[in-house]
Amino acid sequence: MSASVQSVIQASPRPSGPIGGPAAWKGPDMDRSRDWLLHFSAQELAELDTAIRAHFAAGREMGDITEATFQLPTLRQKLAQVLEQVIHGCGFALLRGFDVSRYSTAEAAVAYLGVGAHLGSFRSQNAKGHLLGHVRDLGLDIRQPTTRYYQTNRELEYHTDSCDIVGLLCLKTSKSGGESRLVSSVTLHDEMYRRRPDLWEQLFNPFPTDRRGEIPTGMLPWFELPVFNWYQGELSTIYAGQYIRSAQENFPQARRLTALEIEALAYLDTLSNDPTLNLTMEFKPGDMQFVHNHQMLHSRTDFEDWPEIEKRRHLLRLWLAPHGARQLPPAYGQRYGSIEPGNRGGIITKETKLTFVLEPQ
């Protein structure tokens, strides 16, 4: 999609009322049920260990990892259940019980990529082309235009990433803080419709959103999509409030938001932070979390890290594109590149070279 096409994105159609369904959950109910928490069995862990050893014995690279090369005969059934739950159920899952202390960073990364390959294709997470991401405080200044929040210890606002599924593997936890927070964007939609329909309808308008310097060929420094997108009977949400605000600050050419649109974004943030709606979870080393961006917003509390470098909070991240994903409206092409399931999402610029890295960069 060219910059000229990008500039004429229209408002999304709107559903006739609340959506409901399994994705429209509230945090306290999910905290009680724990249906989203799955544990690896001893057999599944042994199978994962065998696959790790086989990968290195064969001399394969990380780029060689696919569902076919990283065979998980039994575990693949649980991963199919995870994928169904993430894209057609409540929108997220947490796998627990993988003992990362037994493995090197390279071995843990291979295990995580092997699990991820059974869920979808790997997508680039930044302009550098990193297919294996690192969430770690690098001491960078968020005021710099290319700094991303995951490179700091700052609290993350509720947002979505530019892919179908985002996954995290916890290698090490912080000294304190850094909890993961989730909220259903379907619930947010339904609550806004009930409480403030005047603000609800504003979120179907396209909002200019800062690309933070990661600009695909032929595109503007911002993309412009509605927060709420109603397409083929499904609601898909794309939202990064801090980057909508920075687009207003940094790009005078971007469309100016109305007072009512600004109020609608603020109200969305207020609802996201409501403890009667959201869910907070603490990561343990080895936890693997998978979140469906189209029906979930995620965030993180700020944290205090350990003074020792080797102990500091460190998560590996995957952006995944499942082949059985939902259809997305054509307008998503300006952010996702392609909208073809299994081959969409991620960040690609003229300089991007796809790569796997084992250290934060």
C-alpha positions as CSV (number, residue, x, y, z in Angstrom):
1,M,0.0,0.0,0.0
2,S,1.5,3.3,-1.0
3,A,1.6,6.6,1.0
4,S,-1.1,8.0,-1.3
5,V,-3.4,5.1,-0.6
6,Q,-2.5,5.3,3.1
7,S,-3.8,8.9,3.3
8,V,-7.4,7.9,2.4
9,I,-8.2,5.2,4.9
10,Q,-11.9,5.4,5.9
11,A,-13.6,4.9,9.2
12,S,-14.5,1.2,9.9
13,P,-18.1,-0.1,9.9
14,R,-19.5,-0.5,13.4
15,P,-21.3,-3.5,15.0
16,S,-24.9,-2.9,16.1
17,G,-24.2,-3.5,19.8
18,P,-22.1,-5.5,22.3
19,I,-20.2,-8.4,20.9
20,G,-19.8,-10.8,23.8
21,G,-18.5,-14.3,23.4
22,P,-15.5,-16.1,25.0
23,A,-13.2,-13.2,24.3
24,A,-15.3,-10.8,26.4
25,W,-14.0,-11.8,29.8
26,K,-13.3,-9.8,33.0
27,G,-10.1,-10.1,35.0
28,P,-11.4,-11.3,38.4
29,D,-13.3,-14.1,36.7
30,M,-10.2,-15.2,34.7
31,D,-8.1,-15.0,37.9
32,R,-10.5,-17.4,39.6
33,S,-10.9,-19.9,36.8
34,R,-7.2,-20.2,35.7
35,D,-8.4,-22.0,32.6
36,W,-5.7,-20.1,30.6
37,L,-2.9,-21.7,32.7
38,L,-1.5,-24.9,31.2
39,H,1.3,-27.0,32.6
40,F,3.8,-29.1,30.6
41,S,3.7,-32.8,31.5
42,A,6.9,-34.7,32.2
43,Q,6.5,-36.5,28.9
44,E,6.1,-33.2,27.0
45,L,9.2,-31.7,28.7
46,A,11.2,-34.8,27.8
47,E,10.0,-34.5,24.2
48,L,11.1,-30.8,24.2
49,D,14.5,-31.7,25.6
50,T,14.9,-34.4,22.9
51,A,14.0,-31.9,20.2
52,I,16.6,-29.3,21.5
53,R,19.3,-31.9,21.5
54,A,18.4,-33.1,18.0
55,H,18.5,-29.5,16.7
56,F,22.1,-29.0,17.9
57,A,23.2,-32.5,16.9
58,A,22.1,-31.9,13.4
59,G,24.0,-28.6,13.2
60,R,21.0,-26.6,12.4
61,E,20.7,-22.8,12.7
62,M,17.8,-21.0,14.3
63,G,16.5,-20.1,10.9
64,D,16.2,-23.8,10.1
65,I,13.5,-24.3,12.8
66,T,10.1,-25.2,11.5
67,E,7.3,-27.4,12.6
68,A,8.7,-30.2,10.5
69,T,12.3,-29.9,11.7
70,F,11.4,-29.4,15.4
71,Q,9.2,-32.5,16.0
72,L,7.0,-32.6,19.1
73,P,4.8,-35.7,18.5
74,T,2.8,-35.4,21.8
75,L,3.3,-31.8,22.8
76,R,2.0,-30.6,19.4
77,Q,-1.5,-31.6,20.5
78,K,-1.3,-29.2,23.5
79,L,0.1,-26.5,21.3
80,A,-2.9,-27.0,18.9
81,Q,-5.1,-26.5,22.0
82,V,-3.1,-23.3,22.9
83,L,-3.6,-21.9,19.4
84,E,-7.3,-22.6,19.4
85,Q,-7.6,-20.9,22.8
86,V,-5.6,-17.9,21.7
87,I,-7.2,-17.1,18.3
88,H,-10.8,-18.5,18.9
89,G,-11.2,-18.5,22.7
90,C,-10.3,-16.1,25.6
91,G,-7.3,-14.7,23.6
92,F,-4.3,-15.8,25.6
93,A,-2.6,-18.8,27.3
94,L,0.3,-19.4,29.7
95,L,2.4,-22.5,29.5
96,R,4.3,-23.3,32.8
97,G,6.9,-25.8,33.8
98,F,9.8,-25.4,31.4
99,D,13.0,-25.4,33.5
100,V,15.1,-22.7,31.9
101,S,17.8,-23.2,34.5
102,R,18.8,-26.5,32.8
103,Y,19.6,-24.8,29.6
104,S,21.9,-22.1,28.1
105,T,20.3,-19.0,26.5
106,A,20.8,-20.5,23.1
107,E,19.1,-23.8,24.1
108,A,16.2,-22.0,25.7
109,A,15.8,-19.8,22.6
110,V,15.8,-22.9,20.4
111,A,13.1,-24.5,22.6
112,Y,11.0,-21.4,22.4
113,L,11.4,-21.0,18.6
114,G,10.5,-24.7,18.3
115,V,7.3,-24.2,20.3
116,G,6.5,-21.0,18.3
117,A,7.0,-22.7,15.0
118,H,4.0,-25.0,15.8
119,L,1.9,-21.9,16.3
120,G,2.8,-19.7,13.3
121,S,5.6,-18.2,11.2
122,F,8.1,-15.8,12.7
123,R,7.8,-12.1,12.0
124,S,10.3,-9.2,12.2
125,Q,9.9,-7.2,15.5
126,N,11.9,-4.1,14.5
127,A,13.6,-2.4,11.6
128,K,16.8,-4.5,12.3
129,G,14.8,-7.6,11.4
130,H,15.0,-9.4,14.7
131,L,12.9,-12.6,14.6
132,L,13.8,-13.4,18.2
133,G,13.2,-10.3,20.3
134,H,14.6,-9.4,23.7
135,V,12.6,-7.5,26.3
136,R,15.2,-6.0,28.6
137,D,16.1,-2.6,30.1
138,L,18.9,-1.2,28.0
139,G,19.0,2.1,29.9
140,L,17.7,4.0,26.8
141,D,15.9,7.3,26.9
142,I,12.2,7.0,25.8
143,R,12.3,10.6,24.8
144,Q,14.5,9.6,21.8
145,P,12.3,9.1,18.7
146,T,13.5,5.6,18.0
147,T,13.5,4.2,21.5
148,R,10.8,1.6,22.3
149,Y,9.3,1.1,25.7
150,Y,10.3,-2.5,26.0
151,Q,14.0,-1.3,26.0
152,T,13.4,0.5,29.3
153,N,12.1,-0.3,32.8
154,R,9.2,2.0,32.4
155,E,5.6,0.9,32.8
156,L,4.0,0.0,29.4
157,E,0.7,1.4,28.6
158,Y,-2.0,-1.0,27.3
159,H,-1.3,-1.6,23.6
160,T,-1.2,-4.1,20.8
161,D,1.8,-5.2,18.8
162,S,1.8,-5.4,15.0
163,C,1.3,-9.1,14.5
164,D,-1.3,-11.7,15.1
165,I,0.2,-13.3,18.2
166,V,2.9,-12.0,20.6
167,G,4.7,-14.5,22.7
168,L,7.1,-14.1,25.7
169,L,9.4,-16.6,27.4
170,C,10.6,-15.5,30.8
171,L,14.3,-16.2,31.3
172,K,14.9,-14.1,34.4
173,T,12.6,-12.0,36.6
174,S,13.3,-8.5,38.0
175,K,14.0,-7.7,41.7
176,S,10.5,-6.3,42.0
177,G,7.6,-5.3,39.6
178,G,7.3,-6.1,35.9
179,E,4.0,-8.0,36.2
180,S,2.2,-8.7,33.0
181,R,-1.3,-7.2,32.5
182,L,-3.9,-8.2,30.1
183,V,-7.4,-6.8,29.2
184,S,-9.9,-8.0,26.6
185,S,-10.4,-5.4,23.9
186,V,-13.8,-7.0,23.2
187,T,-14.8,-6.3,26.8
188,L,-13.5,-2.7,26.4
189,H,-15.6,-2.3,23.2
190,D,-18.7,-3.7,24.9
191,E,-18.2,-1.5,28.0
192,M,-17.7,1.6,26.0
193,Y,-20.8,0.9,24.0
194,R,-22.9,0.5,27.1
195,R,-21.4,3.4,29.1
196,R,-20.3,6.0,26.5
197,P,-21.6,5.3,23.0
198,D,-20.6,8.8,21.9
199,L,-17.0,7.9,22.7
200,W,-17.3,4.3,21.4
201,E,-18.2,5.4,17.9
202,Q,-15.1,7.7,17.7
203,L,-12.7,4.7,18.0
204,F,-13.9,3.5,14.6
205,N,-12.2,6.6,13.0
206,P,-8.6,6.2,11.7
207,F,-5.9,7.5,14.1
208,P,-2.4,8.6,12.9
209,T,0.1,6.4,14.8
210,D,3.9,7.1,15.0
211,R,6.1,4.4,13.4
212,R,9.0,5.4,15.7
213,G,11.3,5.8,12.7
214,E,10.7,2.3,11.4
215,I,9.2,3.3,8.0
216,P,8.5,0.8,5.2
217,T,9.4,1.8,1.6
218,G,6.8,4.2,0.2
219,M,5.1,4.8,3.5
220,L,4.6,7.9,5.7
221,P,6.3,8.1,9.1
222,W,3.0,7.2,10.6
223,F,0.2,4.8,9.8
224,E,-3.5,5.6,10.1
225,L,-6.0,2.9,11.2
226,P,-9.1,2.8,13.4
227,V,-8.6,1.5,16.9
228,F,-11.7,-0.7,16.5
229,N,-12.1,-2.5,13.2
230,W,-15.3,-4.4,12.5
231,Y,-14.8,-6.9,9.6
232,Q,-16.5,-10.1,8.6
233,G,-18.3,-10.3,11.9
234,E,-15.2,-9.9,14.1
235,L,-13.7,-7.0,16.1
236,S,-9.9,-6.5,15.6
237,T,-8.3,-3.8,17.7
238,I,-5.0,-2.1,17.0
239,Y,-3.8,0.5,19.6
240,A,-0.7,2.2,20.9
241,G,-1.9,5.4,22.7
242,Q,1.6,6.8,23.4
243,Y,2.4,6.6,19.7
244,I,-0.9,8.2,18.7
245,R,0.1,11.1,20.9
246,S,3.6,11.3,19.6
247,A,2.3,11.4,16.0
248,Q,0.3,14.5,17.0
249,E,3.5,16.0,18.6
250,N,6.0,15.1,15.9
251,F,4.1,15.3,12.6
252,P,2.2,18.5,11.9
253,Q,1.0,17.0,8.6
254,A,-0.8,14.1,10.4
255,R,-4.6,14.6,10.8
256,R,-5.4,16.6,14.0
257,L,-7.6,14.7,16.5
258,T,-10.8,16.1,17.6
259,A,-11.6,16.8,21.3
260,L,-14.1,14.0,21.3
261,E,-11.5,11.5,19.8
262,I,-9.0,12.5,22.5
263,E,-11.6,12.0,25.2
264,A,-12.4,8.6,23.7
265,L,-8.7,7.5,23.8
266,A,-8.5,8.7,27.4
267,Y,-11.6,6.7,28.4
268,L,-10.3,3.6,26.7
269,D,-7.1,3.9,28.9
270,T,-9.3,4.4,32.0
271,L,-11.2,1.3,31.3
272,S,-8.1,-0.7,30.5
273,N,-6.7,0.2,33.9
274,D,-9.9,-0.8,35.7
275,P,-9.1,-3.8,38.0
276,T,-12.6,-5.1,37.6
277,L,-11.8,-5.6,33.9
278,N,-8.1,-6.4,33.6
279,L,-5.9,-9.3,34.8
280,T,-2.4,-9.2,36.3
281,M,-0.1,-12.1,36.3
282,E,3.5,-12.7,37.6
283,F,5.9,-14.4,35.3
284,K,8.0,-17.3,36.7
285,P,11.3,-18.3,34.9
286,G,10.3,-20.7,32.1
287,D,6.8,-19.3,31.6
288,M,5.6,-19.0,28.0
289,Q,2.8,-16.5,27.4
290,F,0.9,-16.2,24.1
291,V,-1.5,-13.3,23.4
292,H,-3.8,-12.6,20.5
293,N,-3.3,-8.9,19.6
294,H,-6.6,-8.6,17.7
295,Q,-8.7,-9.2,20.8
296,M,-6.3,-8.3,23.7
297,L,-4.4,-5.3,24.9
298,H,-1.3,-6.0,27.0
299,S,0.9,-4.0,29.3
300,R,3.6,-4.3,32.0
301,T,4.1,-2.6,35.3
302,D,7.4,-0.7,35.9
303,F,10.1,-2.6,37.7
304,E,13.3,-2.4,39.7
305,D,16.0,-4.6,38.4
306,W,18.9,-6.3,40.0
307,P,22.3,-4.5,40.1
308,E,24.1,-7.6,38.8
309,I,23.9,-7.7,35.0
310,E,23.7,-11.5,34.9
311,K,20.5,-11.5,37.1
312,R,18.6,-8.8,35.3
313,R,15.1,-9.3,34.0
314,H,15.2,-10.8,30.5
315,L,12.3,-12.1,28.3
316,L,12.5,-13.5,24.8
317,R,9.8,-12.4,22.5
318,L,8.2,-13.9,19.3
319,W,5.8,-12.3,16.8
320,L,3.8,-15.0,15.1
321,A,1.5,-15.3,12.1
322,P,-0.7,-18.4,12.3
323,H,-2.0,-19.9,9.0
324,G,-5.4,-20.3,10.5
325,A,-5.7,-16.6,11.6
326,R,-8.8,-14.5,11.1
327,Q,-9.3,-12.3,8.0
328,L,-8.2,-8.6,8.5
329,P,-9.6,-5.6,6.7
330,P,-7.5,-4.4,3.7
331,A,-6.6,-1.2,5.5
332,Y,-4.3,-3.3,7.8
333,G,-1.9,-3.6,4.8
334,Q,-0.3,-0.3,5.6
335,R,0.9,-1.7,8.9
336,Y,1.0,-5.5,8.3
337,G,2.4,-5.4,4.8
338,S,0.4,-8.4,3.6
339,I,-2.9,-9.3,5.1
340,E,-2.6,-12.9,4.1
341,P,-2.9,-15.3,7.1
342,G,0.4,-16.9,7.9
343,N,2.4,-14.3,6.0
344,R,1.6,-10.9,7.6
345,G,2.6,-8.6,10.3
346,G,6.0,-7.5,11.5
347,I,8.2,-4.5,10.6
348,I,10.1,-4.4,7.3
349,T,12.0,-1.4,6.0
350,K,14.4,-1.0,3.1
351,E,17.4,-1.7,5.4
352,T,15.8,-4.7,7.2
353,K,17.7,-8.0,7.2
354,L,16.0,-10.9,8.9
355,T,18.1,-12.4,11.7
356,F,18.1,-14.1,15.1
357,V,20.2,-12.6,17.9
358,L,20.9,-14.1,21.3
359,E,21.7,-10.8,23.1
360,P,19.6,-7.6,23.3
361,Q,20.5,-5.0,20.7
